[in-house]
């Protein structure tokens, strides 16, 4: 059962007896609707059992004694009941709050007639109502029980009907001393403790197991849980997950004492799983169930587990608690020593045989005793050795003579090691001697194991490897420090099966790529950070004479032939505008045209289809002398203009369009008070680099001046995007 859908699936479980108001043929009821909480602030979920005695409703309708269960899910309570405050004397409701079949608390309700829903605070009573508490006051003619001498004492000495009293049932005494009807099936038997269960001849009644926690890991994947006993009958099993009753063959299956949850209902971490079930009667046990230090049933109970400890057993008994708990022998007698073996073990001779390996025919206690005699290891007593006298440090080895004999190998010289020559063992130079700490060994041209600590060094304490250095300062340090001939280079060569595997990868602690060199040499990185210096730029693209043939959105490159930087967006190529000049110019009061500012366009940047935008701003320092200006494209004049002396300045824009041997231009100019002027022209294109010059002059001799406040030249490289 999916916990996240718990509220949605169970909100529909609300039982209602009726609706408020008089409907034809129905008794009037009042709706009780509220939210029930636990003391810890969580919403209550469980069952509310409502019980009542028979009474007469306000309209004299007979309400039979009965009970009903109302499911409360996520605290939501809603039910309808017949009013008792206007009913016959002594009418009320006994309410029990239950979780997993166990009663948590009990309270009393007195319901009044109401067309609106009532809350619990409107109907709760402090206890069972006394005479007249819920009904109209008695009249003067009424005689109370207390007024009858001796009647209260007689009534108190007798058991009275309990809430659960039902006619035609066996009566049992409840915890309040009242008479209730025995619960169970009509064919069940009632025990002396008031419980009921299946009857059985010559057997005890069934046992009940409540709120057992089945064994099994609650981790969201384990589905199998084991009960302490197989439920009998199997249908008596009730499995609860977080207080919700699970359905057999829908949420789980039962095999013997193993509960297997089905997919979708597997308990998750933090869930609580409990089970209630019955245990079948045990044949031959006619007595009651034993308790205390005993387990089982009378008349043949057994000692309960843990009832006897070491402290209860005398040390002279030679037994401990663990042995008392065994119900079978600790071992069989099949492996006990035989009589011959016991005789040999006690120091007396037995009969040697395959089954008696405690005694051998070499035992000097037997008739064929042969006491061992001392002899040298390499003496004549051994026919498979070369005779000789042992010396301290000798080794006994099998030498390759014919036949092979055991012989002595004298101790070798100091710092010599025992190695194999393929036929015999011999003393030879040790392979691993004299190497300093951190040296990485290799075989030299003669096949001898050696090292070069300055060429290869391993710092094991800090896990650093140095190539060409004995002082690595990083995980891998590569440095050729040889004087005059040192050259440090790291070559990474792709393999024949490199395919799409990166040549180099840099990763974080979790193994995710931070940067890498792809198999085609391209660099991938989440960020590239570089710093320009006074001698070099941080980024350089040597460019290509043609645009790349394979492009993707976001690509950027430099076209050498067009002298333009380009990018790729929306599947189109876009050149970037270039600011060739943007500057402050000079001032003049000359009566002839003088250069106020110039900007040179390299010859390679003047191409057919390019657009050059020239913007200028002039200021007039005066208010009487008229002035004029002109914009030159090399030797070609693109525009001229004259302004009155009252103008404070002028601004304009000129667009030049080189077209092979010609130049086409259009212009606009503005002044403070005069009307905007515009025009266009064309002329022969000057050869070579182009000098753009803004010129100005005053119309007469004056102390007034005109000044160039800004001259900007922008190039828009030609580009076609069909």
Secondary structure as UniProt FT lines:
FT   HELIX           3..5
FT   HELIX           6..10
FT   TURN            11..12
FT   TURN            24..25
FT   STRAND          29..35
FT   TURN            39..40
FT   STRAND          46..52
FT   STRAND          55..56
FT   TURN            58..59
FT   STRAND          62..63
FT   STRAND          66..73
FT   TURN            74..75
FT   STRAND          76..81
FT   TURN            85..86
FT   TURN            89..90
FT   STRAND          93..99
FT   TURN            100..101
FT   STRAND          102..109
FT   HELIX           120..122
FT   STRAND          124..125
FT   TURN            131..132
FT   TURN            140..141
FT   HELIX           145..147
FT   TURN            149..150
FT   HELIX           151..156
FT   TURN            163..164
FT   TURN            167..168
FT   STRAND          171..173
FT   TURN            175..176
FT   STRAND          179..181
FT   TURN            186..187
FT   STRAND          189..190
FT   TURN            192..193
FT   STRAND          196..197
FT   TURN            201..202
FT   STRAND          207..212
FT   STRAND          224..226
FT   HELIX           234..236
FT   STRAND          238..241
FT   TURN            242..243
FT   STRAND          244..245
FT   TURN            249..251
FT   STRAND          252..255
FT   TURN            256..257
FT   STRAND          258..261
FT   TURN            263..264
FT   TURN            269..270
FT   STRAND          273..279
FT   TURN            292..293
FT   STRAND          294..295
FT   TURN            298..299
FT   STRAND          302..303
FT   TURN            305..306
FT   HELIX           310..312
FT   HELIX           315..317
FT   HELIX           321..324
FT   TURN            334..335
FT   HELIX           339..345
FT   TURN            346..347
FT   TURN            354..355
FT   TURN            357..358
FT   TURN            361..362
FT   TURN            364..365
FT   TURN            367..368
FT   TURN            377..378
FT   TURN            380..381
FT   TURN            383..384
FT   TURN            392..393
FT   STRAND          395..399
FT   STRAND          405..409
FT   TURN            414..415
FT   STRAND          416..420
FT   STRAND          425..429
FT   TURN            437..438
FT   STRAND          441..443
FT   TURN            445..446
FT   STRAND          449..451
FT   TURN            453..455
FT   STRAND          456..459
FT   TURN            460..463
FT   STRAND          464..467
FT   STRAND          476..478
FT   TURN            483..485
FT   TURN            496..497
FT   TURN            499..500
FT   STRAND          504..507
FT   TURN            509..510
FT   STRAND          513..517
FT   TURN            519..520
FT   STRAND          523..525
FT   TURN            553..554
FT   STRAND          556..559
FT   TURN            560..563
FT   STRAND          564..569
FT   TURN            570..571
FT   STRAND          572..575
FT   STRAND          578..583
FT   STRAND          587..588
FT   STRAND          594..601
FT   HELIX           603..605
FT   TURN            608..609
FT   STRAND          611..621
FT   STRAND          627..633
FT   TURN            634..635
FT   STRAND          636..643
FT   TURN            645..646
FT   STRAND          649..659
FT   TURN            660..661
FT   STRAND          662..671
FT   STRAND          677..684
FT   STRAND          690..698
FT   STRAND          705..716
//
